[in-house]
Amino acid sequence: MKRASPGEVPAASLRQNPVTVDAAPEIGPIRIALVAFHFAEYACHLALALARDHPVLLLLDAENAAADLVPALRQQVSAAVEVHFITKRKLWNPLIVLTAARVVRLVERFRPDVLHVQESLHDYGVWPVLWLARHTPLVLTVHDAVEHSGADADWLSRRWRLRFYVDRLRERADRVIVHGERVRAQLLACREWPPERVFSVMLGALGAPTGLTVSEPSGATLLFFGRIESYKGLGVLLDALDLLRDEPAVRLVIAGRGTDLQRFRGRIAVDPRIELIDRFIAAEEIPGLFLRSTIVVLPYLEASQSGVAAIAFSYRRPVIASAVGGLPDVILPGESGILVPPSDPAALAAAIRQVCTDPTLLRRLSAGAEALASGELSWRSIAQRTAAVYRATRAIRRGRTSPL
């Protein structure tokens, strides 16, 4: 499979590419089976928005749901849609056959018009999806068009079975959804697909601020959140922080764990401006972390899209990020954040200094983040665009012209 290089993706904004799905008038309800054995929070928000207009069956991995969902969101989705939590089984566990059969039985009993699957590579989930897709139109959401370098690429390259799963799922899908036009360009560069097969629907605002007082950001606290792998660029951020020693108010919170953290522990330990939370961050802890931050920093060396940016916008926090992958599709310079060149600590330090020392700019970026979360990245808007992809997929399977 040909891999895309960063140079193959145009630098100019592709947000208005004509293949991007726009909201279309509803043509009756669609029965949707939404299968998400990863990305549980994303799937729950999407299911809730879709359920306003369509019957929805939601299948989640029980372990992933326990880690990702706050109790309020879990209760809300259980009340709004038919949801089932599937117990993960390893390939060598004989019970995997029963788990796979349960997935097939639940979907077939629901009789969906379309099967929408979040790309994940669990043995117990791939085979039922491939079986069901023989007769049911399949929409596949690909969160990463190309695997990230470092631990992710190494993990996938050592497991031929998982590479086989990636190829079969993407070949079987009638339509593919990605988050952003740059990610779409990456995926099309990897595969000889007609452009009309791949649609861009942005990643919705994540987090669950309902019932919380979302304060305006203030101060100078930076947040680096999530998995800490080599492509996340933690070293670039630490270099930028060294350049900000004349800004004593600047603080950095590093929250998460990952394989790339070990090589920076020495630098982190001797810098009193840094707070390290070296563990898995439970869903219930996430609001507090974002609400006490001023800016969320994504100094990534490469990216497809970012769930961290999606959370930041929910909490009205602007984002400073590298201009890589799909990040420029969602981070609007001067509106919801600032973009800097990748691997450039001086540019990153300058952007941090600019936002932290200019309250007017900080307020403007905060308002832009809030507007993005309630507008283009609202789940209502995303559900409408996703339903338009479903209609196009059903039309193709029936041999009719797409209504889009």
TORROBA-776993 format. One record per residue: residue in three letters; x, y negated, z of N, C-alpha, C in turn. Coordinates in steps of 0.001 Angstrom, whole numbers, padded with zeros to 6 digits, always signed. Atoms other than C-alpha are relative to their C-alpha. Example, Ala and Ser with C-alpha at 12.3 -4.5 7.8 and 13.67 -1.06 7.14 Angstrom:
<fikes>
ALA+000890+001190+000000+012300+004500+007800+000900-001200+000000/SER-000820+001190-000060+013670+001060+007140-000770-001090+000730/
</fikes>
This chain:
<fikes>
MET+000844+001186+000000+000000+000000+000000+000881-001238+000000/LYS-000795+001208+000100+001430-003348-001005-000307-000929+001149/ARG+000180+000934-001098+001991-005724+001881+000093-001424-000510/ALA-000033+001409+000374+001284-009411+001541+001120-000686+000755/SER-000968+000838-000690+004036-011856+002346-000636-001342+000267/PRO+000620+001282-000306+003265-015189+003961-000008-000964-001175/GLY-000061+000911+001130+004314-016945+000768-001090+000202-001022/GLU+001060-000258+000978+001477-015348-001184-001304-000705+000356/VAL+001221+000647-000440-001137-017242+000818+000138-001494-000184/PRO-000134+001425+000252-001753-020808-000353+000031-000797+001284/ALA-000093+000842-001197-000826-023518+002119-001202-000916+000123/ALA+001148+000907-000053-003768-025728+001167-001199+000691+000609/SER+001187-000577-000639-007042-025253+002991-000869+000703-001019/LEU+000860-000799+000870-009264-022574+001494-001397+000103+000580/ARG+001268-000109-000713-012284-023266+003689-001185-000063-000946/GLN+001125+000175+000909-014440-024133+000659+000046+000958-001181/ASN-000031-000983+001084-013590-021107-001504-001421+000455-000332/PRO+001388-000292+000358-016769-020286-003478-000472+001380+000428/VAL+000430-001324-000420-016768-016675-002262-000387+000006+001472/THR+000414+000100-001389-017222-017845+001329-001521+000060+000083/VAL+001442-000160-000127-020715-016851+002491-000609-001229+000632/ASP+000796+001058-000602-023126-019677+003123-001315+000588+000468/ALA+001283-000474-000503-026332-019283+005065-001018+000007-001133/ALA+001014-000128+001042-029128-018064+002766-001354+000199+000653/PRO+001317-000196-000593-032884-017992+003335-000226+001459+000371/GLU+000296-001353-000437-034076-014954+005252-000978+000674-000979/ILE+000893-000767+000859-035690-012226+003155-000462+001195+000822/GLY+000485-001060-000855-037346-010226+005888+001089+000540+000911/PRO-000973-000557-000938-035682-008435+008790+000774+001161-000597/ILE-000886-001077+000421-032799-006031+008230+000297+000850+001231/ARG-000353-000893-001104-032247-002981+010426+001518+000204-000022/ILE-001464+000072-000038-028611-003288+011527+000541+000937+001072/ALA-000755-000814-000953-026455-000613+013147+001401-000602+000106/LEU-001280+000680-000232-023464-002457+014626+000862+000902+000873/VAL-000885-000940-000687-020612-000136+015623+001310-000718+000315/ALA-001197+000739-000419-017777-001680+017645+000680+000767+001124/PHE-000749-000738-001010-015382+000666+019414+001250-000762+000431/HIS-000961+000994-000480-013116-002339+019950-000700-001342-000201/PHE+000595+001332+000165-013857-006109+020127-001418-000053+000576/ALA+001348-000100-000583-016803-005528+022500-000648-001358+000198/GLU+000608+001308-000243-017312-009178+023425-000469-000625-001307/TYR+000367+000506+001327-017291-010255+019778-001290+000657-000476/ALA+001163-000733+000503-019807-007542+018900-001263-000352+000767/CYS+001188+000346-000794-022144-008460+021764-000549-001367-000383/HIS+000474+001332+000413-022300-012126+020793-000665+000059-001376/LEU+000583-000131+001330-022936-011175+017172-001343+000715+000075/ALA+001253-000750-000124-025612-008633+018150-001112-000880+000571/LEU+001013+000876-000599-027422-011186+020328-000532-001006-001015/ALA+000431+000983+001001-027485-013738+017510-000807+000666-001110/LEU+000745-000713+001046-028610-011192+014910-001374+000435+000488/ALA+001250-000537-000536-031323-009854+017220-001127-001028+000037/ARG+001058+001012+000077-033200-013146+016986-000878+000209-001226/ASP+000734-000171+001256-034256-012128+013460-000077+001442-000489/HIS-000109-001350+000545-033414-008444+013011+000060+001034+001128/PRO-000221-001093-000953-033645-005100+014855+001479+000424-000030/VAL-001431-000305-000082-030142-004186+016082+000233+001200+000910/LEU-000555-001080-000812-028547-000977+017319+001471-000327+000208/LEU-001387+000334-000308-025228-001599+019081+000660+001183+000703/LEU-000787-001069-000606-022689+001153+019817+001349-000572+000424/LEU-001243+000520-000551-019762+000209+022076+000799+001118+000647/ASP-000856-000884-000765-016802+002059+023488-000136-000372+001481/ALA+000285+000276-001407-017513+002383+027214+001190-000650+000700/GLU-001188+000554-000650-013923+001654+028301+000263-001423-000444/ASN-000222+001351+000524-013530-001368+026023-001044-000980+000525/ALA+001064+000865-000522-016899-002757+027155+000240-000340+001458/ALA-000264+000255-001414-015946-002390+030818+001092-001054+000175/ALA-001102+000957-000102-012772-004410+030205-000368-001377-000537/ASP+000241+001257+000716-014210-007103+027904-001216-000782+000467/LEU+001289+000650-000213-017712-007869+029151-000193-000425+001456/VAL+000427+000433-001324-018677-009996+032122-001399+000564+000238/PRO+001306-000617-000267-021769-008613+033892-001171-000736-000646/ALA+001116+000760+000566-024008-011436+032643-000188+000310-001476/LEU+000103-000297+001429-023195-010735+028983-000470+001436-000211/ARG+000421-001397+000108-023604-006997+029461-001508+000125+000241/GLN+001432-000048-000293-027046-007506+031015-000814-000640-001112/GLN+000723+000718+001051-028074-009967+028329-000139+000848-001252/VAL+000066-000782+001225-027200-007692+025428-000825+001269+000208/SER+000796-001199-000267-028760-004643+027100-001487-000291-000039/ALA+001407+000377+000021-032032-006541+027383-000493-000355-001397/ALA+000410+000526+001305-032018-007804+023778+000070+001010-001129/VAL-000173-000952+001098-030885-004851+021659+000089+001413+000575/GLU-000236-001382-000406-030694-001070+021757+001508+000224+000031/VAL-001448-000124-000140-027166-000514+023110+000342+001324+000663/HIS-000482-001260-000562-025285+002701+023830+001511-000106+000200/PHE-001420+000019-000329-021882+003104+025475+000567+001399-000217/ILE-000545-001284+000427-019779+005882+023952+001303+000277+000752/THR-001211-000388-000724-017142+007736+025980+001093+000421-000978/LYS-001116-000275+000907-013765+007830+024253+000510+001429+000195/ARG-000578-001340-000033-012413+011278+023372+001259+000037-000868/LYS-001216-000188+000779-008902+012160+022206-000209+001102-001037/LEU+000159-000935+001108-008416+014198+019055+000065+001454+000470/TRP-000179-001382-000451-007330+017292+020971-001043+000433+001034/ASN+001048-000340-000951-010327+017182+023317-001171+000640-000760/PRO+001103-000650+000731-012966+019711+022131-001309-000792+000061/LEU+001242+000774-000141-015685+017325+023376-000122-001111-001043/ILE+000068+001037+001019-014786+014932+020556-001072+000323-001042/VAL+001020-000402+000974-017113+016937+018314-001382-000459+000475/LEU+001287+000436-000542-020051+016195+020616-000126-001518-000049/THR+000031+001459+000055-019111+012511+020786-000282-000488-001413/ALA+000229+000383+001402-018922+012205+017002-001425+000307-000422/ALA+001375-000370+000349-022227+014039+016644-000996-000965+000633/ARG+000907+000959-000650-023840+011652+019140-000044-001315-000774/VAL-000032+001238+000789-022698+008642+017104-000868+000150-001247/VAL+000786-000240+001210-024185+010130+013930-001488+000063+000337/ARG+001412-000180-000368-027417+011090+015694-000654-001332+000359/LEU+000566+001279-000411-027943+007646+017234-000250-000906-001207/VAL+000147+000863+001176-027385+005853+013923-001097+000526-000912/GLU+001008-000554+000903-029492+008220+011839-001404-000145+000578/ARG+001308+000168-000628-032350+008050+014350-000500-001438-000148/PHE+000365+001410+000137-032285+004242+014080-000409-000346-001431/ARG+000310+000198+001422-032523+004455+010244+000352-001436-000441/PRO-000382+001375+000344-030505+001290+009521-000028-000266-001500/ASP-000165+000438+001388-030557-000684+006302+001466-000223-000327/VAL-001422+000259+000202-026869-001472+006801+000755+000434+001254/LEU-000902-000401-001082-024021-000123+008918+001159-000990+000013/HIS-001063+000998-000119-021637-002831+010167+000979+000486+001061/VAL-001013-000608-000867-018391-001532+011690+001166-000964+000194/GLN-001229+000729-000303-015576-003382+013447+001163+000970-000165/GLU-001089-000919+000293-012375-001838+012153+000777+000362+001270/SER-000807-000557-001079-010835+000347+014863+000295+001436-000383/LEU-000539-001256+000529-008974+003602+014562-000129+001149+000983/HIS+000234-001101-000920-010407+005879+017237-000461+001232-000778/ASP+000347-001237+000699-010647+009495+016085-001496+000301+000078/TYR+001408-000355-000185-014141+009912+017523-000935-000925-000765/GLY+000849+000963+000684-015394+006889+015587+000133-000030-001507/VAL-000238+000128+001433-013819+007008+012134-000797+001034-000792/TRP+000653-001044+000784-015223+010335+010973-001518-000160-000053/PRO+001440+000263+000121-018862+009571+011901-000319-001143-000954/VAL+000244+001134+000900-018609+006236+010070+000135+000434-001455/LEU-000187-000462+001377-017240+007881+006933-001157+000895-000438/TRP+001146-000865+000306-020043+010454+007092-001250-000834-000250/LEU+001206+000819+000115-022779+007855+007612+000032-000888-001246/ALA-000122+000920+001134-021426+005601+004846-000303+000658-001331/ARG+000386-000656+001254-022261+008236+002236-001392-000447-000450/HIS+001387+000317+000327-025905+007175+002432-000433-001391+000475/THR+000377+001301-000548-025906+003841+004296+001006-001047-000434/PRO-000937+001062+000386-024404+000588+002949+000909-000376+001171/LEU-000990+000241-001050-021206-000116+004907+000654-001366-000171/VAL-000743+001260-000105-019886-003554+005894+001074+000207+001050/LEU-001129-000192-000907-016439-003464+007522+000611-001347+000331/THR-000726+001196-000407-014993-006326+009549+001443+000371+000266/VAL-001442-000207-000152-011202-006363+009226+000551-001198+000759/HIS-000492+001105-000821-009717-008442+012023+001440-000377-000341/ASP-001379+000271+000404-006100-008120+010836+000229+000631-001362/ALA-000187-000512+001355-005539-007820+007098+001305+000776-000120/VAL-001310-000637-000029-001889-006890+007679+000395+000140+001456/GLU-000353-000187-001404-000657-005401+010936+001110-000963+000399/HIS-001026+000901-000507+001442-007698+013109+001340+000716+000083/SER-001335-000565-000128+005184-007187+013135+000267+000371+001453/GLY-000343-000393-001357+006827-005628+016162-000741+001240+000435/ALA+000604-001196-000603+004947-003229+018419-001171+000527-000823/ASP+001173-000447+000751+001768-003157+016292+000403+000776-001246/ALA-000441-000674+001227+003548-002258+013047+000702+001311+000323/ASP-000701-001225-000385+005777+000282+014814-000994+001085+000404/TRP+001010-000951-000474+002767+001925+016455-000742+000635-001174/LEU+000757-000522+001126+000886+002257+013184+000879+000834-000924/SER-000873-000721+000929+003890+003395+011137+000356+001387+000513/ARG-000346-001308-000561+004552+006287+013527-001175+000975-000016/ARG+001199-000839-000050+001033+007653+013164-000656+000023-001385/TRP+000536-000077+001364+000232+008740+009603-001508+000131+000016/ARG+001450-000187-000089-003273+009695+010746-000727-001342+000045/LEU+000646+001304-000119-004084+006097+011651+000092-000781-001308/ARG-000108+000650+001313-002761+004800+008335-001029+000583-000957/PHE+001030-000656+000805-005018+007339+006661-001369-000578+000326/TYR+001285+000565-000404-007950+005979+008673-000194-001402-000585/VAL+000090+001357+000552-007202+002386+007624-000366+000059-001478/ASP+000239-000076+001448-007099+003358+003959-001392+000519-000321/ARG+001319-000575+000305-010254+005502+004040-001123-000967+000343/LEU+001058+000934-000384-012349+002937+005913-000108-001146-000998/ARG+000027+001140+000920-011348+000104+003602-000437+000414-001403/GLU+000465-000483+001306-011916+002212+000495-001502+000258+000001/ARG+001408-000371-000074-015339+003359+001678-000914-001215+000115/ALA+000851+001156-000265-016618-000096+002648-000543-000604-001292/ASP+000607+000699+001133-019066-001690+000219+000397-001470-000007/ARG-000398+001395-000144-018219-005146+001529+000859-000130+001251/VAL-000924+000220-001111-015501-006450+003855-000124-001448+000467/ILE+000016+001329-000610-015678-009405+006243+001344-000243+000673/VAL-001197+000443-000708-012570-011269+007398-000272-001382+000580/HIS+000218+001272-000687-012185-014351+009568+000919-001076-000581/GLY-000769+001091+000586-010941-017153+007337+000474+000309-001403/GLU-000371-000183+001400-009998-017698+003724+001459+000400-000173/ARG-001388-000430+000115-006280-017286+004333+000144+001491+000277/VAL-000016-001439-000258-006891-013847+005822-000589+000738-001187/ARG+000573-000589+001208-009073-013099+002828+001048+000095-001103/ALA-001062-000014+001006-006179-014060+000545+001044+001068+000322/GLN-000942-001053-000390-003871-011773+002538-000515+001381-000383/LEU+000564-001322+000258-006216-008822+002197-000076+000282-001499/LEU+000077-000191+001448-006767-009344-001521+001386+000212-000612/ALA-001368-000215+000479-002990-009494-001975+000484+001415+000289/CYS-000388-001363-000371-002722-006085-000293-000660+001053-000882/ARG+000798-001025+000674-005374-004314-002375-000560-000536-001318/GLU+000534+000392+001301-006599-004370-005938-001521+000073+000059/TRP+001445+000099-000170-010143-005364-005057-000528-001185-000785/PRO+000620+001196+000576-012504-007659-006932-000241-001018+001111/PRO+000152+001008-001050-012675-010962-005018-001380-000005+000643/GLU+001355+000051-000555-016442-010667-004586-000263+001112+001014/ARG+000182-001060-000995-015947-007617-002370+000323-000471+001421/VAL-000482+000453-001306-014363-009619+000486-000569-001384+000308/PHE+000648+001243-000406-016197-012379+002366+000680-000573+001242/SER-000515+000687-001181-014964-014962+004849-001157-000460+000868/VAL+000943+000464-001020-017101-015394+007968+000838-000258+001243/MET-000925+000363-001062-015331-017235+010760-000275+000767+001292/LEU+000118-000600-001321-014683-015751+014193-000710-000969+000925/GLY+000791+000878-000855-017246-017142+016620+000697-000347+001293/ALA-000540+000441-001280-016514-018989+019827-000261+001064+001061/LEU+000100-001040-001015-015822-016452+022572-000013-000627+001392/GLY+000121+000504-001366-016060-016732+026326-001465-000102+000374/ALA+001381+000043-000500-019149-017005+028474-000157-001121+001013/PRO+000074+001113-000944-019364-020495+029963-001390-000281+000534/THR+001358+000247-000459-023114-020226+030580-000050-000068+001525/GLY+000118+000151-001439-023860-021516+034062+001195-000671+000646/LEU-001173+000666-000530-020412-023065+034474-000012-001471-000383/THR-000217+001395+000347-019581-026726+034567+001310-000082-000768/VAL-001192+000061+000844-017166-027152+031670+000553-001416+000075/SER-000568+001322-000239-015007-030044+032750+000827-000457-001187/GLU-000910+000547+000994-013082-032368+030493+001426+000378+000378/PRO-001391-000309-000340-009424-031336+030242+000738-001247+000463/SER-000819+001109-000497-006972-033514+032120+001331+000571+000452/GLY-001307-000446-000461-003400-033386+033333+000872+000465-001152/ALA-000961-000457+001008-000688-031497+031462+000345+001465+000227/THR-000203-001432-000222-001173-027773+032014-000208+000757-001302/LEU+000053-000790+001221-000413-025529+029059-000372+001435+000351/LEU+000365-001395-000199-001931-022055+028747+000454+000831-001191/PHE-000388-001014+000988-000296-019170+026854-000646+001286+000485/PHE+000887-001040-000506-002809-016333+027077-000055+001195-000933/GLY+000257-001193+000800-003221-012739+025915+001189+000935-000072/ARG-001089-000961+000206-001002-009936+024662+001286-000742-000333/ILE-001281+000666+000218+002659-010909+024720+000867+000926-000851/GLU-000774-000771+000972+004173-009367+021589+000905-000961-000758/SER-001032+000837+000617+007039-010611+019448-000580-001052-000933/TYR+000561+000957+000953+004812-012297+016864-000684-001187+000672/LYS+000682+001089-000707+003218-014498+019563+000901-001210+000241/GLY-000888+001150-000056+006321-016714+019727+000221-000600+001368/LEU-000209+000547-001345+006759-017044+023488+001349-000699+000119/GLY-001312+000636-000060+010440-017844+023008-000011-001416-000560/VAL+000117+001348+000575+009546-020835+020822-000617-000956+001018/LEU+000648+000838-001011+007258-022158+023561+000957-000316+001145/LEU-000960+000261-001082+009944-021760+026227+001073-000990-000445/ASP-000957+000979+000529+012410-023631+023999-000610-001396-000021/ALA+000680+001294+000009+009838-026415+023587-000110-000551+001411/LEU+000110+000445-001383+009340-026548+027348+001331-000555+000499/ASP-001321+000533-000364+013097-027033+027783+000179-001425-000521/LEU-000108+001345+000587+012807-030093+025518-000908-001008+000694/LEU+000950+000873-000702+010093-031498+027812+000380-000194+001470/ARG-000412+000147-001392+012156-031692+030993-000156-001423+000506/ASP+000231+001388-000419+011671-035447+031003-001479-000281+000224/GLU+001433+000121-000273+007902-034823+031355-000308+000905+001207/PRO+000109-000873-001187+007752-033534+034970-001412+000510+000265/ALA+001378-000428-000257+003940-033248+034925-000382+001242-000798/VAL+000352-001130+000855+003965-030558+032223+000225+001324+000744/ARG-000062-001327-000599+003227-027095+033569-000442+001030-001034/LEU+000353-001073+000918+002900-023760+031786-000493+001205+000784/VAL+000521-001244-000544+000712-020798+032734+000101+001061-001096/ILE-000099-001146+000903+001610-017504+031025-000833+001105+000616/ALA+000933-000976-000567-001223-015029+031529-000189+001158-000971/GLY+000132-001168+000840-001102-011529+030102+001196+000909+000154/ARG-001099-000952-000050+001224-008652+029485+000287+000476-001411/GLY-000357-000486+001325+003044-007099+026558+001466+000353-000080/THR-001352-000537+000139+006249-005612+025227+001063-001081-000146/ASP-001002+001041+000237+007926-008953+024486+000304-000824+001251/LEU-000186+000820-001204+007713-010345+028017+001344+000262+000664/GLN-001174-000380-000768+010704-008477+029415+001221-000865-000322/ARG-001217+000722+000366+013350-010380+027463+000000-001463+000431/PHE+000069+001391-000445+012123-013719+028829-000151-000145+001513/ARG+000260+000077-001437+011714-012840+032495+001024-000873+000733/GLY-001027+000796-000664+015019-014419+033487-000245-001488-000137/ARG+000269+001428+000230+014178-017773+031923-001233-000458+000763/ILE+001239+000363-000677+010684-017755+033382+000215-000122+001506/ALA-000182-000055-001453+011854-016896+036902+000702-001228+000549/VAL-000782+001131-000517+014220-019889+037187-000630-001347-000317/ASP+000655+001276+000345+011793-022517+035863-001218-000186+000895/PRO+001119+000180-000941+009516-023810+038657-001268-000549-000654/ARG+001184+000542+000689+007166-025342+036069-000880+001112-000562/ILE+000708-001106+000641+006062-021878+034911-000654+000893+001049/GLU+000728-000985-000801+003403-019698+036537-000254+001222-000888/LEU+000156-001235+000767+003483-016089+035315-001022+000901+000685/ILE+000997-000968-000466+000421-013847+035714+000182+001231-000873/ASP-000476-001124+000806+001902-010578+034514-000872+001229+000242/ARG+000906-001139-000139-001051-008186+034279-001160-000179-000978/PHE+001229+000124+000781-004255-007456+032432-000916-001015+000677/ILE+000877+001034-000536-006619-010409+032851-001442+000468-000167/ALA+001388-000456+000044-010122-009272+033759-000897-001079-000588/ALA+000914+000942+000651-013024-010857+031907-000492-001073+000965/GLU+000523+000958-000982-014257-012518+035112+001007-001098+000334/GLU-001039+000976-000318-010912-014349+035502+000234-001016-001119/ILE-000331+000832+001158-010797-015868+032029-000537-001422+000108/PRO+000475+001382-000083-013075-018894+032630+000877-000894+000877/GLY-000817+000807-000888-010978-020097+035549+001327-000394-000623/LEU-001273+000306+000644-007756-019871+033554-000137-001106-001032/PHE+000164+001002+001053-009090-021889+030637-000458-001340+000564/LEU+000516+001253-000538-010889-024457+032767+001065-000793+000751/ARG-001058+000764-000671-007744-025347+034706+001147-000358-000939/SER-001014+000375+000982-005722-025731+031518-000374-001320-000670/THR+000221+001213+000798-005319-028904+029472-000005+000336-001480/ILE-000196-000367+001393-004171-027386+026194+000296+001492-000064/VAL-000342-001384+000275-004067-023841+024856+001022+000009-001135/VAL-001115+000052+000947-000812-023184+022986+000166+001363-000662/LEU-000186-001216+000801-000423-020614+020180+001226-000189-000899/PRO-001221+000234+000788+003217-020786+019006+000347+001187-000893/TYR-000138-001283+000690+002693-017739+016788+000974-000096-001179/LEU-000877-000116+001164+005262-016626+014236-000757+000515-001215/GLU+000904-000473+001040+002498-014930+012230-001357+000188+000651/ALA+001346-000163-000565-001258-014518+012639-000958+000353-001118/SER+001131-000124+000911-004469-013476+010986-001047-001001+000472/GLN+000891+000948-000665-007021-015138+013262+000351+000047+001482/SER-000344+000020-001418-007072-015817+016992-001242-000026+000864/GLY+001047+000007-000999-009561-014780+019627+000293-000977+001119/VAL-000358+000952-001057-007627-016995+022053-000485-001404-000368/ALA+000514+001297+000438-008441-020085+019993-001519-000046+000115/ALA+001466-000057-000097-012088-018964+019884-000462-000199+001440/ILE+000342+000213-001407-012144-018821+023693+000248-001459+000389/ALA-000338+001389-000343-010436-022210+023989-001102-000959-000422/PHE+001045+000907+000474-013112-023905+021907-001257+000108+000853/SER+001171-000158-000866-015849-022429+024125+000116-000841+001263/TYR-000217+000757-001229-014281-024193+027074+000491-001414-000269/ARG-000288+001374+000368-013720-027449+025210+001486-000329+000127/ARG-001448+000215-000088-009943-026996+025218+000606-000069-001389/PRO-000671+000083+001299-007921-028209+022224+001140+001005-000078/VAL-001018-001013+000255-005343-025908+020660+001147-000631-000778/ILE-001195+000308+000778-001793-026577+019554+000541+001329-000504/ALA-000334-001302+000573-000781-023817+017169+000941-000146-001183/SER-000801-000078+001224+001658-022807+014470-000927+000084-001208/ALA+000797-000031+001240+000349-023287+010932+000308+001288-000756/VAL-000237-001303+000616+000402-019577+010099-001316+000744-000139/GLY+001162-000857+000172-002111-017051+008817-001286-000775-000131/GLY+001308+000633+000068-005736-017991+009331-000209-001121+001005/LEU+000203+001046-001014-005133-020509+012136-000366-001357-000611/PRO+000417+001287+000571-005326-023561+009819-001446-000024-000495/ASP+001404-000017+000409-008811-022399+008770-000923-000441+001123/VAL+000882+000278-001134-010168-023027+012256+000507-001133+000874/ILE-000558+001101-000797-007807-025518+013930+000173-001191-000928/LEU+000022+001147+000887-008493-028855+012313+000882-001095+000587/PRO-000935+000975-000559-005555-031246+012813-000665-001347+000282/GLY+000576+001274-000398-006607-034353+014704-001458+000075+000381/GLU+001407-000163-000365-010112-032940+015280-000180+000967+001163/SER+000127-000976-001085-009913-029765+017384+001356+000467+000507/GLY-001321-000401-000444-006171-029412+017768+001082-000592-000871/ILE-001159+000453+000765-002739-029924+016263+000723+001227-000535/LEU-000779-001059+000617-000807-027699+013857+001454-000441-000133/VAL-001429+000278+000125+002995-027485+013851+000636+001109-000831/PRO-000684-001065+000741+005469-025552+011699+000383+001135+000949/PRO-000417-001114-000865+006253-022057+013032+001497-000058+000290/SER-001423-000100-000394+009560-021458+014850+000664-001367+000062/ASP-000525+001364-000073+010023-025203+015434-000269-000560+001393/PRO+000235+000476-001375+010399-025948+019178-000101-001513+000108/ALA+000042+001463-000086+011025-029652+018566-001371-000528-000411/ALA+001332+000444+000433+007758-030079+016632-001056+000388+001026/LEU+000957-000435-001018+005878-028077+019251+000093-000889+001232/ALA-000173+000882-001160+007353-030170+022072-000587-001381-000272/ALA+000538+001324+000339+006430-033389+020259-001520-000003+000040/ALA+001461-000082-000014+002830-032240+019814-000525+000095+001431/ILE+000422-000113-001401+002537-031241+023480+000113-001353+000692/ARG-000204+001319-000612+003986-034595+024568-001083-000982-000454/GLN+000987+000931+000550+001600-036479+022276-001360+000180+000663/VAL+001329-000243-000572-001535-034819+023639-000015-000275+001496/CYS-000018+000131-001461-000487-034812+027296+000176-001443+000467/THR-000233+001396-000405+000423-038523+027304-000996-000977-000619/ASP+000976+000867+000668-002526-039850+025273-001406+000471+000370/PRO+001329-000446-000431-005848-039467+027154-001077-000167-001068/THR+000992+000211+001056-007797-040889+024217+000045+001125-001020/LEU-000162-001116+000945-006385-038255+021854-000520+001287+000619/LEU+000456-001217-000665-007043-035524+024407-001518+000076+000017/ARG+001474+000002-000014-010684-036560+024732-000563+000256-001388/ARG+000490-000199+001357-011111-036682+020958+000144+001468-000425/LEU-000204-001401+000351-009631-033217+020492-000931+000911+000782/SER+000930-000779-000817-011741-031864+023335-001406-000056-000587/ALA+001325+000141+000619-014906-033258+021732-000073+000765-001315/GLY-000026-000743+001252-013863-031742+018403-000080+001496+000219/ALA+000080-001428-000331-013359-028332+019993-001426+000379+000370/GLU+001385-000272-000406-016826-028528+021553-000929-000005-001216/ALA+000846+000079+001193-018402-029582+018240+000188+001226-000889/LEU-000259-001183+000807-016729-026680+016447-000686+001223+000597/ALA+000611-001154-000664-017948-024174+019049-001514+000008-000143/SER+001456+000071+000090-021531-025410+018793-000497-000126-001435/GLY+000373+000169+001399-021498-025864+015012+000432+001162-000861/GLU-000455-001021+000950-019528-023861+012452+000310+001336+000673/LEU-000361-001236-000687-018362-021341+015051-001078+000478+000959/SER+001093-000487-000833-021720-020957+016763-000442+001366-000503/TRP+000386-001350+000402-023014-017399+016760-001264-000002-000840/ARG+001182+000103+000866-026309-018493+015227+000419-000207-001453/SER-000497+000248+001350-024440-019849+012211+000694+001235-000561/ILE-000729-001179+000460-022212-016787+012007-000947+001155-000298/ALA+000975-001057+000253-025181-014417+012268-000705-000209-001334/GLN+000657+000273+001270-026875-016128+009335+000905+000358-001175/ARG-000934-000330+001077-023764-015789+007179+000246+001496-000089/THR-000195-001444-000005-023272-012193+008243-001210+000711-000602/ALA+001209-000594+000578-026883-011355+007388-000026-000179-001511/ALA-000079+000191+001450-026270-012829+003942+000903+001059-000637/VAL-000859-001079+000505-023427-010317+003477-000771+001321-000003/TYR+000809-001223-000034-025800-007525+004550-000929+000068-001213/ARG+000929+000000+001129-028322-008561+001891+000729+000277-001309/ALA-000787-000245+001208-025622-008646-000769+000420+001462-000090/THR-000435-001400-000018-024418-005197+000304-001142+000940-000362/ARG+001166-000830+000345-027895-003690+000141-000329-000115-001480/ALA+000312+000200+001419-028411-005213-003299+000951+000779-000889/ILE-000971-000738+000800-025205-003644-004614-000314+001490+000022/ARG+000304-001434-000113-026147-000201-003306-001246+000366-000818/ARG+001232-000266+000747-029541-000511-004961+000143-000293-001482/GLY-000232+000263+001407-027972-001540-008246-000598-001297-000491/ARG+000574+001275+000413-029474-005029-008188+001051-001093+000098/THR-000883+001153-000095-027812-008394-008581-000064-000573+001397/SER-000040+000581-001338-026692-009927-005320-000768-001307+000040/PRO+000700+001274-000117-028903-012777-004070+000897-001164+000341/LEU-000896+001097-000381-025823-014774-003074+000525-000723-001225/
</fikes>
